[in-house]
């Protein structure tokens, strides 16, 4: 009977230690994903659906209780989700909590790094923007919009 009690105690202690380890790892991950990280993190609201589909649903949402940046957001829509190489594409959207006149740029994923395209504008009154660019590289282009330090969710455009 004594060995059964020891066995149960050992299992309970092991389960407790595992729980503490998992909770600690989650806390470390939360700090690693903080806004001070080197690469911009799309933790804002937005839409990755083409402009022609009507009302878009947010793909990612920030939380007001997690960081002071949560009140800041940017949406992004594309007018065409498929284009021929060399064809122009227009990205539109609105921001919340970003100062009018802030530079808005298009970023695309190239060799694992987000690099700026040659398309930029200043944020207009009403917090809206419109950016047009030509996509020349065939394949899936991963694009997002950045205004100041705020980044939209990624939008995929297929270039044929």
C-alpha positions in Angstrom: 0.0 0.0 0.0 2.9 2.4 0.8 4.4 1.9 -2.6 1.1 2.8 -4.3 1.0 6.0 -2.3 4.6 6.8 -3.3 3.8 6.1 -7.0 0.8 8.4 -7.0 2.8 11.2 -5.2 5.6 10.8 -7.8 3.1 11.1 -10.7 1.4 14.2 -9.1 4.8 15.9 -8.6 5.8 15.1 -12.2 2.6 16.5 -13.6 3.0 19.6 -11.5 6.6 20.1 -12.7 5.5 19.6 -16.3 2.7 22.2 -15.8 5.2 24.8 -14.4 7.6 24.1 -17.3 4.8 24.6 -19.9 3.6 27.8 -18.3 7.1 29.2 -18.1 7.7 28.4 -21.8 4.4 30.2 -22.7 5.6 33.3 -20.7 8.9 33.3 -22.5 7.1 33.1 -25.9 4.9 36.0 -25.0 7.9 38.2 -24.2 9.6 37.1 -27.4 6.6 38.2 -29.4 6.5 41.7 -27.8 6.3 44.7 -30.1 10.0 45.4 -29.4 11.0 42.5 -31.6 13.2 43.3 -34.6 10.8 42.3 -37.3 7.3 44.0 -37.6 4.6 41.6 -36.4 1.1 41.8 -38.0 -0.8 41.9 -34.8 -3.4 44.4 -36.1 -6.8 44.0 -37.7 -7.1 43.8 -41.4 -8.4 42.0 -44.4 -6.5 39.8 -47.0 -9.5 39.5 -49.2 -9.8 41.1 -52.7 -11.5 44.5 -52.7 -14.3 43.2 -54.9 -15.6 40.6 -52.4 -17.6 43.1 -50.3 -17.3 43.3 -46.5 -14.1 41.7 -45.4 -13.5 39.8 -42.1 -10.4 40.5 -40.1 -7.8 37.9 -40.4 -5.8 38.7 -37.3 -6.8 40.8 -34.3 -4.8 42.6 -31.6 -6.0 42.7 -28.1 -6.4 46.0 -26.2 -5.3 44.4 -22.9 -2.0 43.0 -24.2 -0.1 46.0 -25.4 -0.3 49.8 -25.9 0.0 49.3 -29.7 -3.4 47.4 -29.7 -5.3 50.6 -30.3 -3.4 51.1 -33.5 -4.4 49.1 -36.6 -4.3 49.0 -40.4 -6.5 47.3 -42.9 -5.4 46.2 -46.4 -7.4 45.1 -49.5 -6.2 44.4 -53.0 -8.3 45.0 -56.1 -7.1 41.8 -57.9 -6.0 38.6 -56.2 -4.6 37.3 -59.6 -2.7 39.4 -62.2 -0.5 38.9 -65.2 3.2 39.7 -64.7 3.8 43.5 -65.2 0.1 44.3 -64.5 -0.7 47.0 -61.9 -2.4 46.2 -58.6 -3.9 48.7 -56.1 -3.9 48.2 -52.4 -6.4 50.3 -50.3 -7.2 50.5 -46.7 -7.6 52.6 -43.5 -5.7 53.0 -40.3 -6.7 53.6 -36.7 -4.5 55.5 -34.3 -1.9 56.4 -36.9 -1.1 60.1 -37.5 -2.4 61.7 -40.8 0.6 62.3 -43.1 2.5 59.2 -41.9 4.3 57.4 -44.7 2.6 54.2 -45.9 4.7 51.7 -47.8 4.1 48.3 -49.5 6.4 45.5 -48.3 6.9 42.1 -50.0 8.5 38.9 -48.8 11.7 38.4 -50.7 14.2 35.6 -49.8 12.7 35.4 -46.3 12.9 39.2 -45.6 10.3 41.9 -45.8 11.6 44.5 -48.2 9.9 47.8 -49.4 8.5 48.1 -52.9 8.8 51.4 -54.8 5.3 52.3 -53.9 4.6 54.7 -51.0 2.2 57.5 -50.1 1.2 59.7 -47.1 -1.8 58.8 -45.0 -4.7 61.0 -46.0 -7.4 62.7 -43.9 -9.9 60.1 -42.9 -6.9 57.8 -42.3 -7.2 56.2 -45.7 -4.5 55.3 -48.3 -4.2 53.9 -51.8 -1.0 52.4 -53.2 -0.5 51.1 -56.8 2.4 48.9 -57.9 3.3 46.6 -60.7 4.1 43.0 -59.8 6.7 41.4 -62.2 7.8 38.2 -60.5 5.6 35.2 -61.4 4.3 33.1 -58.6 2.8 33.9 -55.2 3.6 37.4 -54.0 3.2 38.0 -50.3 2.5 41.6 -49.7 1.6 43.7 -46.6 1.2 47.4 -45.9 3.2 49.3 -43.2 2.3 52.8 -41.8 4.9 53.9 -39.2 5.4 50.8 -37.1 2.0 49.3 -37.8 1.8 46.4 -40.2 -1.2 44.9 -42.0 -1.9 41.1 -42.3 -0.2 39.5 -45.3 -2.1 39.5 -48.6 -1.2 36.9 -51.3 -1.4 37.9 -54.9 -0.9 35.2 -57.6 1.2 36.6 -60.5 0.9 34.6 -63.7 
